[in-house]
Each structure stands twice: as C-alpha cells, then as structure tokens.
Amino acid sequence: MPGGRLTQQERRQIALGLADDLPYAEIARRLDRPTSTITREVMRNGGPTAYRADLAHRATERRAHRRRPASPQGAESAPQPHGRDAEAVAEYEETFTTVLMASGLTKMTARVLTCLFTTDAGSLTASQLARRLQVSPASISKAIAFLESQSLVRRERDERRRDRYIVDDELFYQATIASARSNDRLVETARRGVSVLGPHTPAAARLENIARFLDFISESITRAAEQAREVLHTKPGTTSDDPARPGPEHG
C-alpha cells in the first residue's frame, strides 16, 4: 500500500471514479489506498458531487503550506495519555469527523463532537475545545448550540462556574429517541393530507402509506433503543448476557 499524500494523478482518478458513481471502497481498491483516505479526501473537498481534482490538489498544498510554521504545541502534537500514538489518534479523529460529516453534520459540529467522543473525560469547556481544535470561541459556540438542539451534548457548570460540554452514554440513547420522535410531526401532517386530498385518491393513499411507514419505523427504533439501553451502561471488559434485555431505569 503506497503511503504519503495523494498525488494529483490519484486525485484525477478519484474524480473519474466519482463521475462513474463508484463507491469509495472501489476507488480505494483501484488506487491501493485505505477507503478512509478516499472518504476523507472527498468530504474535505466539496463532497461527491462537487469534488474537483485540481482544486482539491491546490487546496491540499495550501493547507500544507499553512501548517509548516505551526507551533509544535498544536493539537496533533500534544502529548497523548495511555501511551497512544499521536499520529494514529489524529488520523482516527479526522476519519471519525469525515464519517460524521457524511451523516449530515457540518464540519465544525463534526469536529467538536469527535473531540468530545475521543476525550477520556467525555467533557471539555469551550476554551478547551477552541484550543484543541485551534478555532475561535464563536465557532465552538455555534457548533455546541446545534449539538445541544439535537440532544447530542449537554451542558453543566463545574466548580469554577465554567460551562462544560458533555457527551455520555445516556445522551446517545436520548438522541436516538429524539430522532425517532422527530418523525411524529411528519406522520401527523401526512395523515392530515389524506382528508384534504380525499381518502380514495392516489395522492391520499401515498401519504397514508408514508405515514404508516414512518410510524412503524419510529416505533421500532424506540422499542429497540429501550431494549438496548443497557448496552450503553456496560463497563469496559464486561458483556451483557442478553443485550436485547431491557436495562434498569436511568435518570
């Protein structure tokens, strides 16, 4: 497997692969590169519909030029706990961020969430996030506001009266439930359209089927989340005998 940065020719091959609707894994196989490298390259340069090889290559050169004078105390070179490899951690965080972006998050919200998920404490202040990600406090504030609205992080005051932003196991459960419930309004609106458009018309039948489908999906997700909730509270090194068995009440 070749190492190092992607060449301009490789980027052109990526662009051709995207034009042919090839999956990232197939493009990676043809280039003998990790799939994560291709995914990250595409997502940081406009996504699959806007990727341009020459623009991506120039953008990479600009980023490399900006990084050269950076202080050795940057986020990627910070000492790592537990004997972790700093370069491997940075690579993983970038891949995780790319996957979150592919799920619909903006780059900054994805970076903030990745930072919180990969922090052992599971919590950081706004200033710590800004310092680790080397961005402005305003960027952090905007990202946190969105993540809070999606129940993906929560806020607590520490002993120094600073806001700390936290990710924990229970929040992931709550976010899943909130996601399932977000369909309720669409289900209600679709069913209201049945009476407006006439219960025996093709349009009304379509809306009723959509409502039934989303209703079923929401109920299934909610039921599965309740049953699997215990998994989120499993301690490291232990397993549950029955992961589908409803866990104890929390909160």
N, C-alpha and C positions, 0 to 999 in steps of 0.2 A: 504494500500500500504506500503510494507516494506521500511524503509529508510536506510541510510548508504551506505557503499561501497558494491559493488558486491562481493559475496563470490566466492571461487574457484569452487564450485559446480555449481553456477549460470553461471559462465563463460564456464564451460563444456557444459551446456545446450544450451548456445548461439552457441557454436561451432557445436553442433549437429543440431541445427536449421538451421544454415547456410549451413551445408552439405546437408540438406533436401530442400534447396532453399526456406525456409520460409521467408516471408517479415519481416522486423524489427518489424512492428506493431504486428504481430502474436507471435513472440518470446517474445516481451514485455508483451503481454497479458498472456502468459503461465507463465511468471515469476512474474506477478503482479508488473511490473515496468513501468515507463514512456517510450514511444517509443524513446524520445530524449536520454535517458540514454543508451539504446541499440545502437542507431546510433553512439553516441559519443564513446562508448566503442569499437565498431568495427573499426571505422575510425581512431582512435588514435593508434590502434594495428594491423596495416597491411592491413585493408580493408577486404571485404567479402571473397576474395579468399585466403588471406594469414593469416587470424586470427587463432591463436593457443591459447587455453585456458590457459595452464600452463605458456607459455611465457608472455601472457597478464597479468596474476596474478603477476608474478615476476616483470614485468615492473612497475606495479602499486605500488608494495611495495617499489621498488627503488625510484620512484618519491615521494612517501610519506616520505621516509627517508630523501631525499634531501630537502624537504620543511620544515622539522621541525626546523632547525636552522635559517630559513629565517627571515630577518628583518621585524618587524611589519609594516614598511613603504612600503611593497611590493604593487604591483599594485592592488591586490584584496582587500587589507585592507585600501586603500586610501579613505579619506572622499568622500562621494558621494553628488553631488548637488541635489537640489529639494527634499531632504528627501528620496532619493532612498535607497533601501536595498542593501548593498554592495554584500552580498552573492547571492542574486537573480540576480543582474547585472552580476556577474562573471559567474553564471550558464548559463544565457542567451547568453553571449558573447561566451562561449565555444560551446553552441549548434549552434549558428549562424556560427561560424568557421567551425564546422563539416559539416553543410549543404553546405557551400561554397566549402569545400574540395570535397564533393560528386559530385559537379558540374564540377570538374576538376582542381581547383586551388591547388597549393602546400600548405602545412600547413602554411608556413610563409606568403605567399601572402594573404592567407585567414585570418590570424590573423591581418595583417596590415589593410586590407580592413574592417574587423569587427570593429577594433579600431576606424577607421575614421568614419564609419557609425554611431557608437554609441556615438560619441563625439558631444555635442551640437553645438560647433562651426563649425563642419564639416571640420576642418583643424588642422594639427599638423606639427611641424618641425620634422626633422629626429631624433634629440636628444630627443624630447618629446616622439616619438614613441619608440625609443630604451629604454628609461627609463620606459615607461608604460608596455612594453612587456618584459622587462628585457633580451634583446638580444643585440648583437653587432651592431654598426652602419653599418658594412658591410652587415649584414643580411637584414637590413632595405633598404639599397641602392639597393640590388639585387631585392628585392620584389617590390620596387617602380618602378624600371626600367621596370619590366614586366607589372605592372598595368598601367603605362603610355602608353606602347605599345598597350594595349588593350582599351585605352581611358576610363579607369575606374577611374583614378585620374588625376588631373592637378597640375602644379607647378606654384607658384607665389613667388615673393620676397616681404618680409614685410619691414616695416620701418627700421629694423635693418639689412637689407640686408641678411636675412636668407631665405633659401628656405622653403616654406610652401607647404605641400601636401594637396590637397583639393578634397573633394567629394561634388558635388552639384546636384541639380535636372537636370540641362541641360546636365551634363556629362552622366547621366543614359540614357537619350534619345540618345545622340551621340554614346554611346557604343552599344545600340540596333541597330542603323543604321549601324554602322561599322560591327557588327556581320552579319547583313543581306547582306551587300556588300561583305563580305568575301567569299560568295558563287560564286561570279561572275567569278573568275578565274577558279573554278572547272567546272562551266557551259560551259565556253569557251573551256576548254580543252576537256571536254566530247564531245562537238559538233565537235571539230577538229578530234576526233577519228572516227566519222561517215564516213568521206570521206576517211580516211586511211584504215578502215576495210571494206569499201564497204557499200553503203547506203541500200542494201537489205539483209544484213546478220543479223543473230540473235544478234551478238555482237554489231553491229551498232545500232540496234533497242533498245537494252538495254541501251546503252549510251545516245541515244536521249531521252529515257524516263526519265533517271536520270536527264538530263539537263533540261527538261521541268518541272519536279517535283521541282527541286531546284530553278528554275527561278520563278515558281509560289509562292513558299514559301517566297523567298526574297521579291517579290513584295507585298505579303500580309503583311509581317512583317513591311515593310517600310510604307505602307499605314496605318496600324493600329497604328504605332508609331506616325505618323504625326497627326492622328486624336485624339490620347490620350495624346498628348504632354501637353495639358492644365492641365491635372490632376496633373502633376508634379509641377505645379506652384500654386496649390490650397493652400490657407493659412489654418493653423490649425483652426478647428471649423467651416469651411465653406465647402460647397459641390457645385459641378457644376451641373446645371440643366440638362445638356446634356454632359456626359463625352466623347461621341463619336464625339462631335463637334470640328472641328479644332480650336486650340487656336491662339492667336496673335503671330506674328513673334517675336522670341527672338534671341538675339545675334547680 
